[in-house]
Amino acid sequence: MLLAHLSDTHISSGALEQTVNYSAVKAVERVQALRPAPGCTIVTGDLVDHGSRAAYATARSLLDELTGPVHVIPGNHDDAALLLRELADTSYVHPAPDEPDRCYYGVDLPGLRLLCCDSSVPGHDHGRLGPTQLHWLDRELGRGVDTPTAIAMHHHPVRSGIAVMDEIMLRDADELAEVLSGHRRVARIMTGHLHRPMTGLLAGAVVMSAPSTDRQVHLDLDPEGPFAFIQEPPGIMLHRLGECDDVSHLIPVRDPGPLVAGF
């Protein structure tokens, strides 16, 4: 199963619309150009820069350009309840079974079970799944044990070493690890939030964050270092999951130019 993974598109309907949305448009074009085409696209949060009806309308028009199933989860810049209302007549989002103002749900894909989680906390930048969602995740991981499972969420559950970002990471990562440890290996935990690619491990599961399609966070591992953005190229991830070998590729979002014949 090929799965395109976008994150932190920060689509705007205001003064930043021209510059920010251009990068998101190029990312969608890059997904559309992939061959073979991905069977699914997941957007791991911060779909918009500020949760507003106008921003979600702009985002929806862009997501509609994608072929194949699209699934979206909220990040700290999103308004989960508003996201659900504004995209209610699409298949992009679904309300949680036990928390209707939150956006988490499971999706059955060919050869893969995708569990889309809502780590957003209204009014805060850090993430939390909470006991109700963790209980749901525990139940879902116990179903269909013969089908590989992937998890998507916005906030990273392992420390990146970037001090400012780790202050606003997933706050109940230990509780998530405890849930994961009671089940078979998860093929991948896909995240965003960091605005750069990172790979880690949580309870034996590979955690991979996608870069932003907007701007990237400067990689500064000095705990006293200042927080800053850097003009590194935006990108997307392409995951092949549910087969004998699970692999992930980082794809820069820029004009790749013509192919050059190799040996």
C-alpha positions, 0 to 999 in steps of 0.5 A: 500500500503506497501512502502519501503523507503531507503535514503542516500545510498551514493553508491561509485565507488571509495575507499569507495566502499567496506564499503559503498556499503556493507550497501546498499547491506544489505538494499536491501537484507532486503527489499527483505526479507520483507513479504508481499513484498512492492509494491514499493521502494522509495529512497529519495536522495543521491543515490550516494556519488559523482555524476559520471557515474561509481557511478550511474552504480554501483547504478543501478546494485544494484537497479536492484536487487529489485523486484517491482517498484523503484523510485529515487529522487536526493539529494545534493550529486547527480547530477540530470541531470546526474542521469536522463541521466544515468538511462534514460532507466529505470523506476526509474527516470523521468524528470520534465515536466517543468524543464527537467534537474530536476527530479520530477514526479508523480506516480500512485500506487494501492490506493496511489498517490506518488509525487516525488520531487527534492529538490537538488540545484546544487553546494549546500547542502541546498534544494529548490523546487523552484516556478516552482516545487511548482506550479507543486505540487499544480496542482498535489495535486489538482488531484484525490482528492479521492486518498490518496497522499504521497510526497517524497523529500530529504531535511527535511522541518521541523527543526530537532534541529540539528543545522548544518543539519537545516542550510542545510534543505529545504529553501522554507519550508514555501512556501511548507506549504502554498501549502499543506494548500490549499489541503486535508491532505497528508498521509506522507512526506518522506525525507532523508538527516538527516541520522537518523529517525525523525518525525514532522508535516508540515501543518498537514502532517506527515514528516518522515525521513529515517535513512541512509543505510550508517552512522548516524548523531549524535543526538546533540540538543545543538545549539553550539554542534559539528557536528559528525557521530555516529555508530548507525545501518543503517536502512530503513522505511516501510510505510503502506499508503492509507488504513484506518490507515497510519503507519510507521515502522523503520527497522534496517539493520542488521542480525535479527537472528532467530525468537523466539516464543512469548506468 
